[in-house]
Amino acid sequence: MTLNSRFKKNLNDLRAAANGENYLDIKNPKLYKKVLRFYEDQGIEFYDDPYDTYELVVDLLKEDLQKVESEY
């Protein structure tokens, strides 16, 4: 399952978080937990530090969203 198919309704929020326009963990914590679970299911291991984990999630979002944009 891809990020695009899993979070189709939330792509605008994910783009905003990837662009630094908002903090997903603060603005939409439920969505943030779902995104964490999505990446954990893909085998990504996160840090013990919430700040580092958030930065890693944002980097992963940027990478995956670029793939989505290049598909169009």
VMD Tcl script that draws the C-alpha trace (Angstrom):
set ca {
  {0.00 0.00 0.00}
  {1.34 3.41 -0.94}
  {1.09 6.65 0.98}
  {-1.16 8.04 -1.74}
  {-3.66 5.19 -1.55}
  {-3.61 4.95 2.25}
  {-3.98 8.68 2.99}
  {-5.74 9.96 -0.12}
  {-8.10 12.19 1.90}
  {-5.26 13.60 3.99}
  {-2.66 14.43 1.34}
  {-3.08 18.18 1.83}
  {-2.35 17.89 5.56}
  {0.62 15.64 4.85}
  {1.99 18.07 2.25}
  {1.63 20.96 4.70}
  {3.55 19.01 7.34}
  {6.26 18.04 4.85}
  {6.60 21.70 3.82}
  {6.84 22.85 7.44}
  {3.57 24.74 7.27}
  {2.18 22.92 10.30}
  {3.15 20.31 12.84}
  {1.21 17.16 12.17}
  {1.74 15.79 15.68}
  {0.13 18.91 17.15}
  {-2.48 19.81 14.52}
  {-3.74 16.29 13.87}
  {-2.30 13.76 16.35}
  {-4.63 10.96 15.22}
  {-3.39 11.26 11.65}
  {0.20 11.43 12.91}
  {-0.26 8.14 14.79}
  {-1.70 6.55 11.65}
  {1.27 7.76 9.62}
  {3.65 6.37 12.24}
  {1.88 3.02 12.10}
  {1.98 3.09 8.28}
  {5.77 3.50 8.29}
  {6.27 0.99 11.12}
  {4.35 -1.55 9.03}
  {6.85 -0.88 6.25}
  {9.73 -1.79 8.57}
  {10.90 1.69 9.55}
  {12.32 1.84 13.07}
  {11.89 5.07 14.97}
  {13.94 6.80 17.63}
  {13.22 7.05 21.35}
  {13.27 10.83 21.02}
  {9.91 12.21 19.78}
  {11.65 15.15 18.05}
  {13.94 12.85 16.05}
  {11.02 10.58 15.23}
  {8.99 13.52 13.94}
  {11.91 14.72 11.79}
  {12.27 11.23 10.31}
  {8.54 11.06 9.56}
  {8.69 14.44 7.82}
  {11.65 13.28 5.74}
  {9.79 10.10 4.78}
  {6.71 12.13 3.89}
  {8.75 14.45 1.67}
  {10.25 11.48 -0.15}
  {6.93 9.69 -0.62}
  {5.06 12.83 -1.64}
  {7.68 13.55 -4.29}
  {7.02 10.08 -5.69}
  {3.28 10.83 -5.74}
  {3.83 14.15 -7.53}
  {6.12 12.58 -10.11}
  {3.42 10.04 -10.99}
  {1.21 12.83 -12.34}
}
mol new
graphics top color blue
foreach p $ca { graphics top sphere $p radius 0.5 }
foreach p [lrange $ca 0 end-1] q [lrange $ca 1 end] { graphics top cylinder $p $q radius 0.2 }
display resetview
